[in-house]
Amino acid sequence: METVYDWLTVSIFAGLIVLFLQRSSAEEPKDELYQYFPPAIGCAAANYLGNHDQAILAWLIILASLAYVWYGLKPFTGWKQ
């Protein structure tokens, strides 16, 4: 864990794990495991590219992964307001 890409992508991946575990423990789980593959693979790719001096592409993949989580997985639906 030496670069900002290491810390950021591991943090996003940890958030994905928490989201998956929280949703899979529900009485009627609606999410499937395959829905979490794109952002997880995106984190791995962004980390690799960021560590190999491809900063712009790495940041674009990080943003795309976060957008997928936000719009595809909708992590904040179901919260009481």
C-alpha positions in Angstrom: 0.0 0.0 0.0 2.2 2.7 -1.3 0.2 4.9 -3.7 -3.0 6.8 -3.6 -4.4 4.2 -6.1 -3.7 1.4 -3.6 -5.6 3.1 -0.8 -8.5 4.4 -2.9 -9.2 1.2 -4.8 -8.9 -0.9 -1.7 -11.3 1.5 0.1 -13.9 1.2 -2.8 -13.5 -2.5 -2.8 -14.1 -2.7 0.9 -17.2 -0.6 0.5 -18.4 -3.1 -2.2 -17.8 -6.0 0.2 -19.8 -4.3 3.0 -22.6 -3.5 0.6 -22.8 -7.0 -0.7 -22.7 -8.6 2.8 -25.3 -6.2 4.1 -27.7 -6.9 1.2 -27.0 -10.7 1.1 -28.0 -10.9 4.8 -31.5 -9.5 4.0 -34.5 -11.9 4.3 -35.0 -11.7 0.5 -31.7 -10.8 -1.2 -32.2 -9.0 -4.5 -28.6 -8.6 -5.7 -26.6 -11.2 -7.5 -22.9 -11.6 -7.2 -22.2 -10.9 -10.8 -23.5 -7.3 -10.3 -20.4 -6.6 -8.2 -17.9 -7.8 -10.8 -17.6 -4.6 -13.0 -16.7 -2.2 -10.1 -14.4 -4.8 -8.5 -12.6 -5.4 -11.8 -12.5 -1.7 -12.4 -10.8 -1.2 -9.0 -8.1 -3.8 -9.9 -7.6 -2.2 -13.4 -7.4 1.3 -12.0 -4.9 0.3 -9.4 -2.8 -1.5 -11.9 -2.9 1.4 -14.4 -2.3 4.0 -11.6 0.8 2.1 -10.4 2.1 2.0 -14.0 2.0 5.7 -14.7 -1.4 5.8 -16.4 -2.9 8.3 -14.1 -5.6 9.8 -16.3 -6.9 6.4 -17.4 -6.8 5.2 -13.8 -8.9 8.1 -12.6 -11.4 7.6 -15.4 -11.9 4.0 -14.4 -12.2 4.9 -10.7 -14.9 7.4 -11.6 -16.6 4.9 -13.9 -16.6 2.3 -11.1 -18.1 4.8 -8.6 -20.7 5.8 -11.2 -21.6 2.1 -11.7 -22.0 1.6 -7.9 -24.0 4.8 -7.5 -26.4 4.2 -10.5 -26.3 0.5 -10.8 -26.2 -0.8 -7.3 -27.9 2.2 -5.7 -26.2 1.8 -2.2 -28.4 4.4 -0.5 -31.9 3.2 -1.4 -33.9 1.9 1.5 -32.5 4.4 4.0 -35.0 6.1 6.2 -35.1 9.8 5.7 
